[in-house]
Amino acid sequence: MAMASTIQTKQVLQITGVRKAFPRPSGGELTVLDDVDMTLKEGEIVGLLGR
């Protein structure tokens, strides 16, 4: 029977509750991120795409 192993990796970045909004030309704002949490560990690659 094979045993699962957990590889411990170093946490290099942690963000919590991130919010980003841009002003709209017509008034108000465009929210592109709202209450985002993320943890990035050593060796991971993360991309955030939007349009």
mmCIF entry with sequence, helices, sheets and N, C-alpha, C, O atoms, coordinates in Angstrom:
data_MODEL
# 
_entry.id   MODEL 
# 
_entity.id                         1 
_entity.type                       polymer 
_entity.pdbx_number_of_molecules   1 
# 
_entity_poly.entity_id                      1 
_entity_poly.type                           'polypeptide(L)' 
_entity_poly.nstd_linkage                   no 
_entity_poly.nstd_monomer                   no 
_entity_poly.pdbx_seq_one_letter_code       MAMASTIQTKQVLQITGVRKAFPRPSGGELTVLDDVDMTLKEGEIVGLLGR 
_entity_poly.pdbx_seq_one_letter_code_can   MAMASTIQTKQVLQITGVRKAFPRPSGGELTVLDDVDMTLKEGEIVGLLGR 
_entity_poly.pdbx_strand_id                 A 
# 
loop_
_entity_poly_seq.entity_id 
_entity_poly_seq.num 
_entity_poly_seq.mon_id 
_entity_poly_seq.hetero 
1 1  MET n 
1 2  ALA n 
1 3  MET n 
1 4  ALA n 
1 5  SER n 
1 6  THR n 
1 7  ILE n 
1 8  GLN n 
1 9  THR n 
1 10 LYS n 
1 11 GLN n 
1 12 VAL n 
1 13 LEU n 
1 14 GLN n 
1 15 ILE n 
1 16 THR n 
1 17 GLY n 
1 18 VAL n 
1 19 ARG n 
1 20 LYS n 
1 21 ALA n 
1 22 PHE n 
1 23 PRO n 
1 24 ARG n 
1 25 PRO n 
1 26 SER n 
1 27 GLY n 
1 28 GLY n 
1 29 GLU n 
1 30 LEU n 
1 31 THR n 
1 32 VAL n 
1 33 LEU n 
1 34 ASP n 
1 35 ASP n 
1 36 VAL n 
1 37 ASP n 
1 38 MET n 
1 39 THR n 
1 40 LEU n 
1 41 LYS n 
1 42 GLU n 
1 43 GLY n 
1 44 GLU n 
1 45 ILE n 
1 46 VAL n 
1 47 GLY n 
1 48 LEU n 
1 49 LEU n 
1 50 GLY n 
1 51 ARG n 
# 
_struct_asym.id          A 
_struct_asym.entity_id   1 
# 
_struct_sheet.id               AA1 
_struct_sheet.type             ? 
_struct_sheet.number_strands   2 
_struct_sheet.details          ? 
# 
_struct_sheet_order.sheet_id     AA1 
_struct_sheet_order.range_id_1   1 
_struct_sheet_order.range_id_2   2 
_struct_sheet_order.offset       ? 
_struct_sheet_order.sense        anti-parallel 
# 
loop_
_struct_sheet_range.sheet_id 
_struct_sheet_range.id 
_struct_sheet_range.beg_label_comp_id 
_struct_sheet_range.beg_label_asym_id 
_struct_sheet_range.beg_label_seq_id 
_struct_sheet_range.pdbx_beg_PDB_ins_code 
_struct_sheet_range.end_label_comp_id 
_struct_sheet_range.end_label_asym_id 
_struct_sheet_range.end_label_seq_id 
_struct_sheet_range.pdbx_end_PDB_ins_code 
_struct_sheet_range.beg_auth_comp_id 
_struct_sheet_range.beg_auth_asym_id 
_struct_sheet_range.beg_auth_seq_id 
_struct_sheet_range.end_auth_comp_id 
_struct_sheet_range.end_auth_asym_id 
_struct_sheet_range.end_auth_seq_id 
AA1 1 GLN A 11 ? PRO A 23 ? GLN A 11 PRO A 23 
AA1 2 GLU A 29 ? LYS A 41 ? GLU A 29 LYS A 41 
# 
loop_
_atom_site.group_PDB 
_atom_site.id 
_atom_site.type_symbol 
_atom_site.label_atom_id 
_atom_site.label_alt_id 
_atom_site.label_comp_id 
_atom_site.label_asym_id 
_atom_site.label_entity_id 
_atom_site.label_seq_id 
_atom_site.pdbx_PDB_ins_code 
_atom_site.Cartn_x 
_atom_site.Cartn_y 
_atom_site.Cartn_z 
_atom_site.occupancy 
_atom_site.B_iso_or_equiv 
_atom_site.pdbx_formal_charge 
_atom_site.auth_seq_id 
_atom_site.auth_comp_id 
_atom_site.auth_asym_id 
_atom_site.auth_atom_id 
_atom_site.pdbx_PDB_model_num 
ATOM 1   N N  . MET A 1 1  ? 0.841   -1.176 0.000   1.00 0.00 ? 1  MET A N  1 
ATOM 2   C CA . MET A 1 1  ? 0.000   0.000  0.000   1.00 0.00 ? 1  MET A CA 1 
ATOM 3   C C  . MET A 1 1  ? 0.887   1.240  0.000   1.00 0.00 ? 1  MET A C  1 
ATOM 4   O O  . MET A 1 1  ? 1.777   1.370  0.840   1.00 0.00 ? 1  MET A O  1 
ATOM 5   N N  . ALA A 1 2  ? 0.642   2.162  -0.954  1.00 0.00 ? 2  ALA A N  1 
ATOM 6   C CA . ALA A 1 2  ? 1.434   3.389  -1.061  1.00 0.00 ? 2  ALA A CA 1 
ATOM 7   C C  . ALA A 1 2  ? 0.932   4.412  -0.055  1.00 0.00 ? 2  ALA A C  1 
ATOM 8   O O  . ALA A 1 2  ? -0.269  4.540  0.181   1.00 0.00 ? 2  ALA A O  1 
ATOM 9   N N  . MET A 1 3  ? 1.872   5.134  0.528   1.00 0.00 ? 3  MET A N  1 
ATOM 10  C CA . MET A 1 3  ? 1.506   6.182  1.486   1.00 0.00 ? 3  MET A CA 1 
ATOM 11  C C  . MET A 1 3  ? 1.674   7.540  0.821   1.00 0.00 ? 3  MET A C  1 
ATOM 12  O O  . MET A 1 3  ? 2.672   7.789  0.145   1.00 0.00 ? 3  MET A O  1 
ATOM 13  N N  . ALA A 1 4  ? 0.715   8.396  1.012   1.00 0.00 ? 4  ALA A N  1 
ATOM 14  C CA . ALA A 1 4  ? 0.796   9.750  0.467   1.00 0.00 ? 4  ALA A CA 1 
ATOM 15  C C  . ALA A 1 4  ? 1.748   10.565 1.316   1.00 0.00 ? 4  ALA A C  1 
ATOM 16  O O  . ALA A 1 4  ? 1.754   10.462 2.543   1.00 0.00 ? 4  ALA A O  1 
ATOM 17  N N  . SER A 1 5  ? 2.551   11.374 0.649   1.00 0.00 ? 5  SER A N  1 
ATOM 18  C CA . SER A 1 5  ? 3.451   12.253 1.402   1.00 0.00 ? 5  SER A CA 1 
ATOM 19  C C  . SER A 1 5  ? 3.078   13.696 1.133   1.00 0.00 ? 5  SER A C  1 
ATOM 20  O O  . SER A 1 5  ? 2.670   14.043 0.024   1.00 0.00 ? 5  SER A O  1 
ATOM 21  N N  . THR A 1 6  ? 3.214   14.514 2.120   1.00 0.00 ? 6  THR A N  1 
ATOM 22  C CA . THR A 1 6  ? 2.936   15.937 1.995   1.00 0.00 ? 6  THR A CA 1 
ATOM 23  C C  . THR A 1 6  ? 4.258   16.677 1.937   1.00 0.00 ? 6  THR A C  1 
ATOM 24  O O  . THR A 1 6  ? 5.093   16.562 2.835   1.00 0.00 ? 6  THR A O  1 
ATOM 25  N N  . ILE A 1 7  ? 4.434   17.437 0.868   1.00 0.00 ? 7  ILE A N  1 
ATOM 26  C CA . ILE A 1 7  ? 5.654   18.227 0.731   1.00 0.00 ? 7  ILE A CA 1 
ATOM 27  C C  . ILE A 1 7  ? 5.392   19.613 1.311   1.00 0.00 ? 7  ILE A C  1 
ATOM 28  O O  . ILE A 1 7  ? 4.466   20.308 0.893   1.00 0.00 ? 7  ILE A O  1 
ATOM 29  N N  . GLN A 1 8  ? 6.201   19.996 2.257   1.00 0.00 ? 8  GLN A N  1 
ATOM 30  C CA . GLN A 1 8  ? 6.079   21.305 2.878   1.00 0.00 ? 8  GLN A CA 1 
ATOM 31  C C  . GLN A 1 8  ? 6.834   22.325 2.031   1.00 0.00 ? 8  GLN A C  1 
ATOM 32  O O  . GLN A 1 8  ? 8.017   22.137 1.746   1.00 0.00 ? 8  GLN A O  1 
ATOM 33  N N  . THR A 1 9  ? 6.171   23.392 1.632   1.00 0.00 ? 9  THR A N  1 
ATOM 34  C CA . THR A 1 9  ? 6.835   24.446 0.882   1.00 0.00 ? 9  THR A CA 1 
ATOM 35  C C  . THR A 1 9  ? 6.694   25.754 1.632   1.00 0.00 ? 9  THR A C  1 
ATOM 36  O O  . THR A 1 9  ? 5.727   25.974 2.362   1.00 0.00 ? 9  THR A O  1 
ATOM 37  N N  . LYS A 1 10 ? 7.664   26.606 1.442   1.00 0.00 ? 10 LYS A N  1 
ATOM 38  C CA . LYS A 1 10 ? 7.720   27.887 2.140   1.00 0.00 ? 10 LYS A CA 1 
ATOM 39  C C  . LYS A 1 10 ? 6.696   28.864 1.554   1.00 0.00 ? 10 LYS A C  1 
ATOM 40  O O  . LYS A 1 10 ? 6.610   29.031 0.337   1.00 0.00 ? 10 LYS A O  1 
ATOM 41  N N  . GLN A 1 11 ? 5.933   29.497 2.422   1.00 0.00 ? 11 GLN A N  1 
ATOM 42  C CA . GLN A 1 11 ? 4.990   30.526 2.006   1.00 0.00 ? 11 GLN A CA 1 
ATOM 43  C C  . GLN A 1 11 ? 5.783   31.794 1.719   1.00 0.00 ? 11 GLN A C  1 
ATOM 44  O O  . GLN A 1 11 ? 6.543   32.258 2.568   1.00 0.00 ? 11 GLN A O  1 
ATOM 45  N N  . VAL A 1 12 ? 5.607   32.358 0.519   1.00 0.00 ? 12 VAL A N  1 
ATOM 46  C CA . VAL A 1 12 ? 6.377   33.553 0.165   1.00 0.00 ? 12 VAL A CA 1 
ATOM 47  C C  . VAL A 1 12 ? 5.520   34.814 0.077   1.00 0.00 ? 12 VAL A C  1 
ATOM 48  O O  . VAL A 1 12 ? 6.049   35.924 0.110   1.00 0.00 ? 12 VAL A O  1 
ATOM 49  N N  . LEU A 1 13 ? 4.196   34.650 -0.035  1.00 0.00 ? 13 LEU A N  1 
ATOM 50  C CA . LEU A 1 13 ? 3.311   35.813 -0.113  1.00 0.00 ? 13 LEU A CA 1 
ATOM 51  C C  . LEU A 1 13 ? 1.928   35.429 0.369   1.00 0.00 ? 13 LEU A C  1 
ATOM 52  O O  . LEU A 1 13 ? 1.414   34.365 0.024   1.00 0.00 ? 13 LEU A O  1 
ATOM 53  N N  . GLN A 1 14 ? 1.326   36.297 1.166   1.00 0.00 ? 14 GLN A N  1 
ATOM 54  C CA . GLN A 1 14 ? -0.065  36.087 1.572   1.00 0.00 ? 14 GLN A CA 1 
ATOM 55  C C  . GLN A 1 14 ? -0.769  37.431 1.509   1.00 0.00 ? 14 GLN A C  1 
ATOM 56  O O  . GLN A 1 14 ? -0.294  38.416 2.074   1.00 0.00 ? 14 GLN A O  1 
ATOM 57  N N  . ILE A 1 15 ? -1.909  37.469 0.816   1.00 0.00 ? 15 ILE A N  1 
ATOM 58  C CA . ILE A 1 15 ? -2.724  38.675 0.768   1.00 0.00 ? 15 ILE A CA 1 
ATOM 59  C C  . ILE A 1 15 ? -4.114  38.326 1.282   1.00 0.00 ? 15 ILE A C  1 
ATOM 60  O O  . ILE A 1 15 ? -4.590  37.205 1.104   1.00 0.00 ? 15 ILE A O  1 
ATOM 61  N N  . THR A 1 16 ? -4.750  39.283 1.913   1.00 0.00 ? 16 THR A N  1 
ATOM 62  C CA . THR A 1 16 ? -6.062  39.055 2.501   1.00 0.00 ? 16 THR A CA 1 
ATOM 63  C C  . THR A 1 16 ? -6.946  40.273 2.282   1.00 0.00 ? 16 THR A C  1 
ATOM 64  O O  . THR A 1 16 ? -6.541  41.401 2.564   1.00 0.00 ? 16 THR A O  1 
ATOM 65  N N  . GLY A 1 17 ? -8.148  40.045 1.781   1.00 0.00 ? 17 GLY A N  1 
ATOM 66  C CA . GLY A 1 17 ? -9.140  41.107 1.658   1.00 0.00 ? 17 GLY A CA 1 
ATOM 67  C C  . GLY A 1 17 ? -8.801  42.183 0.641   1.00 0.00 ? 17 GLY A C  1 
ATOM 68  O O  . GLY A 1 17 ? -9.168  43.342 0.831   1.00 0.00 ? 17 GLY A O  1 
ATOM 69  N N  . VAL A 1 18 ? -8.114  41.828 -0.427  1.00 0.00 ? 18 VAL A N  1 
ATOM 70  C CA . VAL A 1 18 ? -7.705  42.826 -1.427  1.00 0.00 ? 18 VAL A CA 1 
ATOM 71  C C  . VAL A 1 18 ? -8.907  43.281 -2.251  1.00 0.00 ? 18 VAL A C  1 
ATOM 72  O O  . VAL A 1 18 ? -9.736  42.476 -2.674  1.00 0.00 ? 18 VAL A O  1 
ATOM 73  N N  . ARG A 1 19 ? -8.975  44.594 -2.465  1.00 0.00 ? 19 ARG A N  1 
ATOM 74  C CA . ARG A 1 19 ? -10.026 45.181 -3.286  1.00 0.00 ? 19 ARG A CA 1 
ATOM 75  C C  . ARG A 1 19 ? -9.370  46.183 -4.219  1.00 0.00 ? 19 ARG A C  1 
ATOM 76  O O  . ARG A 1 19 ? -8.498  46.949 -3.808  1.00 0.00 ? 19 ARG A O  1 
ATOM 77  N N  . LYS A 1 20 ? -9.795  46.175 -5.487  1.00 0.00 ? 20 LYS A N  1 
ATOM 78  C CA . LYS A 1 20 ? -9.291  47.149 -6.461  1.00 0.00 ? 20 LYS A CA 1 
ATOM 79  C C  . LYS A 1 20 ? -10.449 47.594 -7.332  1.00 0.00 ? 20 LYS A C  1 
ATOM 80  O O  . LYS A 1 20 ? -11.213 46.774 -7.841  1.00 0.00 ? 20 LYS A O  1 
ATOM 81  N N  . ALA A 1 21 ? -10.572 48.908 -7.497  1.00 0.00 ? 21 ALA A N  1 
ATOM 82  C CA . ALA A 1 21 ? -11.629 49.470 -8.332  1.00 0.00 ? 21 ALA A CA 1 
ATOM 83  C C  . ALA A 1 21 ? -11.043 50.614 -9.149  1.00 0.00 ? 21 ALA A C  1 
ATOM 84  O O  . ALA A 1 21 ? -10.099 51.280 -8.725  1.00 0.00 ? 21 ALA A O  1 
ATOM 85  N N  . PHE A 1 22 ? -11.615 50.827 -10.315 1.00 0.00 ? 22 PHE A N  1 
ATOM 86  C CA . PHE A 1 22 ? -11.195 51.912 -11.198 1.00 0.00 ? 22 PHE A CA 1 
ATOM 87  C C  . PHE A 1 22 ? -12.376 52.852 -11.425 1.00 0.00 ? 22 PHE A C  1 
ATOM 88  O O  . PHE A 1 22 ? -13.520 52.403 -11.492 1.00 0.00 ? 22 PHE A O  1 
ATOM 89  N N  . PRO A 1 23 ? -12.108 54.155 -11.544 1.00 0.00 ? 23 PRO A N  1 
ATOM 90  C CA . PRO A 1 23 ? -13.201 55.090 -11.817 1.00 0.00 ? 23 PRO A CA 1 
ATOM 91  C C  . PRO A 1 23 ? -13.727 54.904 -13.243 1.00 0.00 ? 23 PRO A C  1 
ATOM 92  O O  . PRO A 1 23 ? -12.956 54.685 -14.177 1.00 0.00 ? 23 PRO A O  1 
ATOM 93  N N  . ARG A 1 24 ? -15.036 54.995 -13.392 1.00 0.00 ? 24 ARG A N  1 
ATOM 94  C CA . ARG A 1 24 ? -15.657 54.957 -14.721 1.00 0.00 ? 24 ARG A CA 1 
ATOM 95  C C  . ARG A 1 24 ? -15.760 56.384 -15.248 1.00 0.00 ? 24 ARG A C  1 
ATOM 96  O O  . ARG A 1 24 ? -16.036 57.310 -14.485 1.00 0.00 ? 24 ARG A O  1 
ATOM 97  N N  . PRO A 1 25 ? -15.540 56.566 -16.538 1.00 0.00 ? 25 PRO A N  1 
ATOM 98  C CA . PRO A 1 25 ? -15.658 57.912 -17.114 1.00 0.00 ? 25 PRO A CA 1 
ATOM 99  C C  . PRO A 1 25 ? -17.040 58.527 -16.892 1.00 0.00 ? 25 PRO A C  1 
ATOM 100 O O  . PRO A 1 25 ? -17.170 59.745 -16.773 1.00 0.00 ? 25 PRO A O  1 
ATOM 101 N N  . SER A 1 26 ? -18.077 57.675 -16.838 1.00 0.00 ? 26 SER A N  1 
ATOM 102 C CA . SER A 1 26 ? -19.442 58.165 -16.661 1.00 0.00 ? 26 SER A CA 1 
ATOM 103 C C  . SER A 1 26 ? -19.812 58.357 -15.191 1.00 0.00 ? 26 SER A C  1 
ATOM 104 O O  . SER A 1 26 ? -20.940 58.735 -14.875 1.00 0.00 ? 26 SER A O  1 
ATOM 105 N N  . GLY A 1 27 ? -18.863 58.096 -14.300 1.00 0.00 ? 27 GLY A N  1 
ATOM 106 C CA . GLY A 1 27 ? -19.123 58.203 -12.864 1.00 0.00 ? 27 GLY A CA 1 
ATOM 107 C C  . GLY A 1 27 ? -19.191 56.823 -12.225 1.00 0.00 ? 27 GLY A C  1 
ATOM 108 O O  . GLY A 1 27 ? -19.337 55.818 -12.919 1.00 0.00 ? 27 GLY A O  1 
ATOM 109 N N  . GLY A 1 28 ? -19.087 56.779 -10.940 1.00 0.00 ? 28 GLY A N  1 
ATOM 110 C CA . GLY A 1 28 ? -19.087 55.502 -10.236 1.00 0.00 ? 28 GLY A CA 1 
ATOM 111 C C  . GLY A 1 28 ? -17.743 54.808 -10.386 1.00 0.00 ? 28 GLY A C  1 
ATOM 112 O O  . GLY A 1 28 ? -16.745 55.438 -10.735 1.00 0.00 ? 28 GLY A O  1 
ATOM 113 N N  . GLU A 1 29 ? -17.723 53.525 -10.124 1.00 0.00 ? 29 GLU A N  1 
ATOM 114 C CA . GLU A 1 29 ? -16.473 52.783 -10.222 1.00 0.00 ? 29 GLU A CA 1 
ATOM 115 C C  . GLU A 1 29 ? -16.724 51.373 -10.736 1.00 0.00 ? 29 GLU A C  1 
ATOM 116 O O  . GLU A 1 29 ? -17.825 50.835 -10.618 1.00 0.00 ? 29 GLU A O  1 
ATOM 117 N N  . LEU A 1 30 ? -15.690 50.793 -11.303 1.00 0.00 ? 30 LEU A N  1 
ATOM 118 C CA . LEU A 1 30 ? -15.707 49.422 -11.774 1.00 0.00 ? 30 LEU A CA 1 
ATOM 119 C C  . LEU A 1 30 ? -14.847 48.606 -10.823 1.00 0.00 ? 30 LEU A C  1 
ATOM 120 O O  . LEU A 1 30 ? -13.628 48.775 -10.795 1.00 0.00 ? 30 LEU A O  1 
ATOM 121 N N  . THR A 1 31 ? -15.464 47.724 -10.044 1.00 0.00 ? 31 THR A N  1 
ATOM 122 C CA . THR A 1 31 ? -14.735 46.876 -9.100  1.00 0.00 ? 31 THR A CA 1 
ATOM 123 C C  . THR A 1 31 ? -14.222 45.653 -9.850  1.00 0.00 ? 31 THR A C  1 
ATOM 124 O O  . THR A 1 31 ? -14.999 44.915 -10.455 1.00 0.00 ? 31 THR A O  1 
ATOM 125 N N  . VAL A 1 32 ? -12.903 45.443 -9.804  1.00 0.00 ? 32 VAL A N  1 
ATOM 126 C CA . VAL A 1 32 ? -12.306 44.305 -10.506 1.00 0.00 ? 32 VAL A CA 1 
ATOM 127 C C  . VAL A 1 32 ? -11.830 43.218 -9.540  1.00 0.00 ? 32 VAL A C  1 
ATOM 128 O O  . VAL A 1 32 ? -11.708 42.060 -9.938  1.00 0.00 ? 32 VAL A O  1 
ATOM 129 N N  . LEU A 1 33 ? -11.566 43.562 -8.307  1.00 0.00 ? 33 LEU A N  1 
ATOM 130 C CA . LEU A 1 33 ? -11.240 42.601 -7.257  1.00 0.00 ? 33 LEU A CA 1 
ATOM 131 C C  . LEU A 1 33 ? -12.014 43.007 -6.014  1.00 0.00 ? 33 LEU A C  1 
ATOM 132 O O  . LEU A 1 33 ? -12.090 44.189 -5.679  1.00 0.00 ? 33 LEU A O  1 
ATOM 133 N N  . ASP A 1 34 ? -12.587 42.024 -5.335  1.00 0.00 ? 34 ASP A N  1 
ATOM 134 C CA . ASP A 1 34 ? -13.360 42.346 -4.140  1.00 0.00 ? 34 ASP A CA 1 
ATOM 135 C C  . ASP A 1 34 ? -13.175 41.239 -3.106  1.00 0.00 ? 34 ASP A C  1 
ATOM 136 O O  . ASP A 1 34 ? -13.642 40.115 -3.296  1.00 0.00 ? 34 ASP A O  1 
ATOM 137 N N  . ASP A 1 35 ? -12.493 41.564 -2.019  1.00 0.00 ? 35 ASP A N  1 
ATOM 138 C CA . ASP A 1 35 ? -12.273 40.637 -0.905  1.00 0.00 ? 35 ASP A CA 1 
ATOM 139 C C  . ASP A 1 35 ? -11.523 39.369 -1.342  1.00 0.00 ? 35 ASP A C  1 
ATOM 140 O O  . ASP A 1 35 ? -11.937 38.253 -1.028  1.00 0.00 ? 35 ASP A O  1 
ATOM 141 N N  . VAL A 1 36 ? -10.417 39.561 -2.069  1.00 0.00 ? 36 VAL A N  1 
ATOM 142 C CA . VAL A 1 36 ? -9.620  38.441 -2.583  1.00 0.00 ? 36 VAL A CA 1 
ATOM 143 C C  . VAL A 1 36 ? -8.555  38.046 -1.558  1.00 0.00 ? 36 VAL A C  1 
ATOM 144 O O  . VAL A 1 36 ? -7.838  38.898 -1.033  1.00 0.00 ? 36 VAL A O  1 
ATOM 145 N N  . ASP A 1 37 ? -8.464  36.748 -1.283  1.00 0.00 ? 37 ASP A N  1 
ATOM 146 C CA . ASP A 1 37 ? -7.426  36.177 -0.424  1.00 0.00 ? 37 ASP A CA 1 
ATOM 147 C C  . ASP A 1 37 ? -6.579  35.232 -1.275  1.00 0.00 ? 37 ASP A C  1 
ATOM 148 O O  . ASP A 1 37 ? -7.106  34.527 -2.136  1.00 0.00 ? 37 ASP A O  1 
ATOM 149 N N  . MET A 1 38 ? -5.280  35.217 -1.036  1.00 0.00 ? 38 MET A N  1 
ATOM 150 C CA . MET A 1 38 ? -4.403  34.322 -1.785  1.00 0.00 ? 38 MET A CA 1 
ATOM 151 C C  . MET A 1 38 ? -3.133  34.058 -0.991  1.00 0.00 ? 38 MET A C  1 
ATOM 152 O O  . MET A 1 38 ? -2.596  34.950 -0.335  1.00 0.00 ? 38 MET A O  1 
ATOM 153 N N  . THR A 1 39 ? -2.660  32.815 -1.062  1.00 0.00 ? 39 THR A N  1 
ATOM 154 C CA . THR A 1 39 ? -1.376  32.446 -0.491  1.00 0.00 ? 39 THR A CA 1 
ATOM 155 C C  . THR A 1 39 ? -0.532  31.854 -1.607  1.00 0.00 ? 39 THR A C  1 
ATOM 156 O O  . THR A 1 39 ? -0.971  30.942 -2.306  1.00 0.00 ? 39 THR A O  1 
ATOM 157 N N  . LEU A 1 40 ? 0.669   32.368 -1.773  1.00 0.00 ? 40 LEU A N  1 
ATOM 158 C CA . LEU A 1 40 ? 1.599   31.887 -2.786  1.00 0.00 ? 40 LEU A CA 1 
ATOM 159 C C  . LEU A 1 40 ? 2.744   31.188 -2.077  1.00 0.00 ? 40 LEU A C  1 
ATOM 160 O O  . LEU A 1 40 ? 3.380   31.750 -1.186  1.00 0.00 ? 40 LEU A O  1 
ATOM 161 N N  . LYS A 1 41 ? 2.997   29.952 -2.488  1.00 0.00 ? 41 LYS A N  1 
ATOM 162 C CA . LYS A 1 41 ? 4.077   29.179 -1.876  1.00 0.00 ? 41 LYS A CA 1 
ATOM 163 C C  . LYS A 1 41 ? 5.240   29.059 -2.849  1.00 0.00 ? 41 LYS A C  1 
ATOM 164 O O  . LYS A 1 41 ? 5.073   29.187 -4.062  1.00 0.00 ? 41 LYS A O  1 
ATOM 165 N N  . GLU A 1 42 ? 6.399   28.817 -2.305  1.00 0.00 ? 42 GLU A N  1 
ATOM 166 C CA . GLU A 1 42 ? 7.614   28.686 -3.089  1.00 0.00 ? 42 GLU A CA 1 
ATOM 167 C C  . GLU A 1 42 ? 7.404   27.674 -4.221  1.00 0.00 ? 42 GLU A C  1 
ATOM 168 O O  . GLU A 1 42 ? 6.910   26.570 -3.991  1.00 0.00 ? 42 GLU A O  1 
ATOM 169 N N  . GLY A 1 43 ? 7.783   28.060 -5.442  1.00 0.00 ? 43 GLY A N  1 
ATOM 170 C CA . GLY A 1 43 ? 7.666   27.173 -6.591  1.00 0.00 ? 43 GLY A CA 1 
ATOM 171 C C  . GLY A 1 43 ? 6.354   27.284 -7.342  1.00 0.00 ? 43 GLY A C  1 
ATOM 172 O O  . GLY A 1 43 ? 6.221   26.709 -8.422  1.00 0.00 ? 43 GLY A O  1 
ATOM 173 N N  . GLU A 1 44 ? 5.371   28.011 -6.799  1.00 0.00 ? 44 GLU A N  1 
ATOM 174 C CA . GLU A 1 44 ? 4.094   28.174 -7.468  1.00 0.00 ? 44 GLU A CA 1 
ATOM 175 C C  . GLU A 1 44 ? 4.145   29.374 -8.412  1.00 0.00 ? 44 GLU A C  1 
ATOM 176 O O  . GLU A 1 44 ? 4.869   30.342 -8.178  1.00 0.00 ? 44 GLU A O  1 
ATOM 177 N N  . ILE A 1 45 ? 3.360   29.285 -9.481  1.00 0.00 ? 45 ILE A N  1 
ATOM 178 C CA . ILE A 1 45 ? 3.210   30.393 -10.422 1.00 0.00 ? 45 ILE A CA 1 
ATOM 179 C C  . ILE A 1 45 ? 1.733   30.708 -10.499 1.00 0.00 ? 45 ILE A C  1 
ATOM 180 O O  . ILE A 1 45 ? 0.915   29.815 -10.717 1.00 0.00 ? 45 ILE A O  1 
ATOM 181 N N  . VAL A 1 46 ? 1.384   31.976 -10.322 1.00 0.00 ? 46 VAL A N  1 
ATOM 182 C CA . VAL A 1 46 ? -0.017  32.383 -10.321 1.00 0.00 ? 46 VAL A CA 1 
ATOM 183 C C  . VAL A 1 46 ? -0.177  33.534 -11.303 1.00 0.00 ? 46 VAL A C  1 
ATOM 184 O O  . VAL A 1 46 ? 0.657   34.438 -11.354 1.00 0.00 ? 46 VAL A O  1 
ATOM 185 N N  . GLY A 1 47 ? -1.245  33.496 -12.075 1.00 0.00 ? 47 GLY A N  1 
ATOM 186 C CA . GLY A 1 47 ? -1.544  34.591 -12.989 1.00 0.00 ? 47 GLY A CA 1 
ATOM 187 C C  . GLY A 1 47 ? -2.963  35.079 -12.739 1.00 0.00 ? 47 GLY A C  1 
ATOM 188 O O  . GLY A 1 47 ? -3.852  34.296 -12.405 1.00 0.00 ? 47 GLY A O  1 
ATOM 189 N N  . LEU A 1 48 ? -3.160  36.367 -12.901 1.00 0.00 ? 48 LEU A N  1 
ATOM 190 C CA . LEU A 1 48 ? -4.479  36.961 -12.757 1.00 0.00 ? 48 LEU A CA 1 
ATOM 191 C C  . LEU A 1 48 ? -4.766  37.710 -14.054 1.00 0.00 ? 48 LEU A C  1 
ATOM 192 O O  . LEU A 1 48 ? -4.077  38.669 -14.401 1.00 0.00 ? 48 LEU A O  1 
ATOM 193 N N  . LEU A 1 49 ? -5.779  37.261 -14.749 1.00 0.00 ? 49 LEU A N  1 
ATOM 194 C CA . LEU A 1 49 ? -6.113  37.850 -16.045 1.00 0.00 ? 49 LEU A CA 1 
ATOM 195 C C  . LEU A 1 49 ? -7.476  38.508 -15.964 1.00 0.00 ? 49 LEU A C  1 
ATOM 196 O O  . LEU A 1 49 ? -8.362  38.055 -15.239 1.00 0.00 ? 49 LEU A O  1 
ATOM 197 N N  . GLY A 1 50 ? -7.624  39.551 -16.699 1.00 0.00 ? 50 GLY A N  1 
ATOM 198 C CA . GLY A 1 50 ? -8.913  40.228 -16.750 1.00 0.00 ? 50 GLY A CA 1 
ATOM 199 C C  . GLY A 1 50 ? -9.048  40.982 -18.058 1.00 0.00 ? 50 GLY A C  1 
ATOM 200 O O  . GLY A 1 50 ? -8.127  41.060 -18.871 1.00 0.00 ? 50 GLY A O  1 
ATOM 201 N N  . ARG A 1 51 ? -10.232 41.529 -18.219 1.00 0.00 ? 51 ARG A N  1 
ATOM 202 C CA . ARG A 1 51 ? -10.421 42.291 -19.454 1.00 0.00 ? 51 ARG A CA 1 
ATOM 203 C C  . ARG A 1 51 ? -11.439 43.366 -19.208 1.00 0.00 ? 51 ARG A C  1 
ATOM 204 O O  . ARG A 1 51 ? -11.757 44.134 -20.116 1.00 0.00 ? 51 ARG A O  1 
# 
